[in-house]
Amino acid sequence: MLKLDDRDLKILAILQKEGRISKAALAERVNLTPAPCWERLQRLEKAGVITGYRAEVALNKLAPHIMVFMAAELEGHRAENFQLFERAVRDIDEIMGCWAVGGGFDYILQIVARDIDTYQRLVDHLLEAHLGLVRYFTYIVTKPVKRPGALPLDMLLSEPE
């Protein structure tokens, strides 16, 4: 685990909310000159703590769509069953996220499709691809309540009381 100080945490907190902030403005906000701030930023990137910079896109302003969460259960539970399924879903652009979970299902998938028919064709493809998908449950998002935001770094990295 990489040891982070308060300035590193502040850099990460700012970048999570303002990914397009200039390096000079970032340095000023964390009370550093630009060169040391840039060195810290590069260290965090090289260590894999910062994995990328992205834009949040308001898809509802661009095209009709549906968002679906799918709970998926595989028939087999050997390592090769999971590997086959995971390789396949990585290559499908409509699958925005996929998490292996414990409990009643094996995976939770976040899917964006043009409409229900397009989503069902995707499911049919998954079933016909012989990936071991034996059961799935579809949950259609009716409205976003809270979107993924900044990670609670202070809480996660502080010592338990």
Protein Blocks (a to p, Z undefined) as FASTA:
>chain_A
ZZddfklmmmmmmmmmmmmbcfklmmmmnopafklmmmmmmmmmmnomagbdcddddfkl
mogcdddddddddfbfcfklmmmmmmmmmmmmklmbdcddehjbfbdcddddfblmlmmm
mmmmmmmnonopabdcddddfbdfbdcddddfklmmpccZZ
